[in-house]
Amino acid sequence: MFELLARFDKDTDPRKVNLAPGAYRDDNGLIWLLPSVKAATAAIISLPTYEHQYLGIQGHVPFLRQAARLILGDVAVEAGHIASLQTSGGTGACHTGAVFLKKFHDVAGDVDVFISDPSWENHHAVFQHAGLVTKSYRCYNAQTRSLDFAGMKADVEAARRGSIFVLHVCAHNPTGCDPTDEQWDELSRIFKRKGLHAFLDCAYQGFATGDLVRDK
Ligand SMILES: Cc1ncc(COP(=O)(O)O)c(C=O)c1O
């Protein structure tokens, strides 16, 4: 599939690259492995304790704890308010979250799930597959090539109580346009006031600013 995508990009127009799949490629369209990932893989494999033990259904608990600390901070983790589950990739995470919301939140079948326009191409399909109704919210101004914050805010304000908004935490796919800290604060106040739910899809932590901690 990756080869097909790479070929498709080159055939369409050699000056274009397809930025939608979240992977780095070299000039020949081949995957470029981050040196940090290569080094970590080598370090793990050379550990004397390295094995392929069958994991419990929750996943690898030490990994889950560290992931929660990275994304939500020590305070939230220590307070015991976090439930973590390992999934097969980001698609599996979105699917598991969507199924959970369908089962426990959309009991009456009247909840809207808002997805940014544009968004990662599978978002609508994943949420619809779980039985949820999806709609779009504005996030991009094609004229200014920047975040359409006014449009986004207006769509959030117009949503019914209990609606779910799928938000890209950082490095929005495919626009790369993220709200500022102040805009996130403003959005969170509207979410609280209106009783809306944020579904945070964090696919690219550290890829927006190059700093794992600074990225929102
Ligand atoms: C915003 C977003 N969410 C989820 C995914 C899916 O992640 P994975 O490829 O790990 O299934 C992607 C992948 O491109 C993505 O960009």
Ligand as a Chemical Component Dictionary entry (heavy atoms), coordinates in Angstrom:
data_LIG
# 
_chem_comp.id                   LIG 
_chem_comp.type                 NON-POLYMER 
_chem_comp.pdbx_formal_charge   0 
_chem_comp.three_letter_code    LIG 
# 
loop_
_chem_comp_atom.comp_id 
_chem_comp_atom.atom_id 
_chem_comp_atom.alt_atom_id 
_chem_comp_atom.type_symbol 
_chem_comp_atom.charge 
_chem_comp_atom.model_Cartn_x 
_chem_comp_atom.model_Cartn_y 
_chem_comp_atom.model_Cartn_z 
_chem_comp_atom.pdbx_ordinal 
LIG C1 C1 C 0 -5.235 12.212 12.959 1  
LIG C2 C2 C 0 -4.992 10.747 12.794 2  
LIG N1 N1 N 0 -5.643 9.876  13.590 3  
LIG C3 C3 C 0 -5.446 8.549  13.475 4  
LIG C4 C4 C 0 -4.569 8.022  12.549 5  
LIG C5 C5 C 0 -4.396 6.538  12.437 6  
LIG O1 O1 O 0 -3.240 6.093  13.016 7  
LIG P1 P1 P 0 -2.637 4.641  12.668 8  
LIG O2 O2 O 0 -1.981 4.767  11.343 9  
LIG O3 O3 O 0 -1.690 4.383  13.799 10 
LIG O4 O4 O 0 -3.788 3.670  12.639 11 
LIG C6 C6 C 0 -3.874 8.888  11.706 12 
LIG C7 C7 C 0 -2.930 8.352  10.706 13 
LIG O5 O5 O 0 -2.570 8.991  9.726  14 
LIG C8 C8 C 0 -4.091 10.279 11.822 15 
LIG O6 O6 O 0 -3.459 11.162 11.037 16 
# 
loop_
_chem_comp_bond.comp_id 
_chem_comp_bond.atom_id_1 
_chem_comp_bond.atom_id_2 
_chem_comp_bond.value_order 
_chem_comp_bond.pdbx_ordinal 
LIG C1 C2 SING 1  
LIG C2 N1 SING 2  
LIG C2 C8 DOUB 3  
LIG N1 C3 DOUB 4  
LIG C3 C4 SING 5  
LIG C4 C5 SING 6  
LIG C4 C6 DOUB 7  
LIG C5 O1 SING 8  
LIG O1 P1 SING 9  
LIG P1 O2 DOUB 10 
LIG P1 O3 SING 11 
LIG P1 O4 SING 12 
LIG C6 C7 SING 13 
LIG C6 C8 SING 14 
LIG C7 O5 DOUB 15 
LIG C8 O6 SING 16 
# 
